[in-house]
Amino acid sequence: MQKLLIANRGEIARRIMKTCRENGILTVAVYSDADKDLPFVQEADESVRIGPPPVAQSYLNAEAIVDAARQTGADAIHPGYGLLSENADFARRVQDAGITFVGPDADVIAAMGDKVTARRRMAEAGVPIVPGTDGVKDVEQAVREAEAFGYPVMLKASAGGGGIGMQVLDSEEALIQAFPALQGRAKAYFGDGSLFLEKFIAHPRHVEVQVMADQYGNVIHLLERECSVQRRNQKVIEECPSPSIQQETREALWQAAVKAAQAVGYSGAGTVEFLVDAKEEVYFLEMNTRLQVEHPVTEMVTGLDLVHMQLKVAQGEKLTIEQDDVRIQGHAIEYRVYAEDPDRFLPSPGKLNRFVPPVMEGVRVDAGVTEGSQITPFYDPMIAKCIIHGDDRQTALKRSKEALATFEIEGIKHNLPLFTRVLDHPDFVAGHYDTALLTKMNNHAGKGLEK
């Protein structure tokens, strides 16, 4: 691999460039008009404009991105996360152009990207799944299926996830009302209006396992991450290892994740996500066939460079480490710093008049911006990730308070005050929390966090 085009933007583009610089690989940035002055454009060895600000005309324009790779002589493309990273058609287009795609095969992306197909594949492989359906064609079928395993249920888009691709419903009336709206959103955002139902598991923990696999059938796990601090089904804080599960459950998650990757012939970096209920029963949720936003917590705890491993696997090399080589080294917590109202979670675009991240021992900040950057309304409002490492969780929590207190952001609203509240909450401090944590904080404070 001589030259890598990064089909992404912001902090993840800069993160990938860092590993490339360390390994003598030239980089190509692609950018929209809205991003032309951001650091990732300036730091790349080459940069190519691919369109106007709207994401459909720029970062989702597969043809423009592949053309940019051809123009610059890039022999590989890294999709980052989000955007086209889990688009099987894009991966196939890249491969057909004779360019290395840093990720799994297009057919694997397609299989795991359709959540109904993924559920079926995992069940066949013996991976435990949430009780649910293989798809619902219309609202009448949805009502019948929901009656079979009872309310509340989760109505979900087959082709995409996140908060916009799912909705919790507690009655037949609510299901009938929500069905056409969610079907329309699924069609608009994911290009596929297919839906399915799952039994809603109340107050679960959301725990995921990082896997890495090569093209020769070797699969290892790189421990788990606790992702239960969420707003509107979107992660806000992640930590590794999970403080809330028993060792037996931890090992069951690791084994299930490796089994899931083996079942689909996976290669590259991937994440298998699970729900863990109050009895510590484990249920497969989905597999993300890409690098995760929260991959730095795994890097901090294992000492491994996941991007470097991705690049090596994409070039056809075997994994250079075995499962026994993976060791837990302390504890790490990631805080996603968003340009948004910390109470209502509404985006807050504008100019960063002041942006001074903490500089301390055990603190890593992956930022997509610098002071003076413009936060636009066109893309995800995350502006940085603050990752804190300590020899143990208590040290990581103490260091988190110190680091976040020195983080200076002015000119826009931001969610640093939310982290202060979370770090003061007894459930989080004790490590005994689930996906209802922010709702509990809302109910206690009466501030309408989820409105």
Order of alpha helices (4+ residues) and beta strands (2+ residues): beta-alpha-beta-alpha-beta-alpha-beta-alpha-beta-alpha-alpha-alpha-beta-beta-alpha-beta-beta-beta-beta-alpha-beta-beta-alpha-alpha-beta-beta-beta-beta-beta-beta-alpha-beta-alpha-alpha-alpha
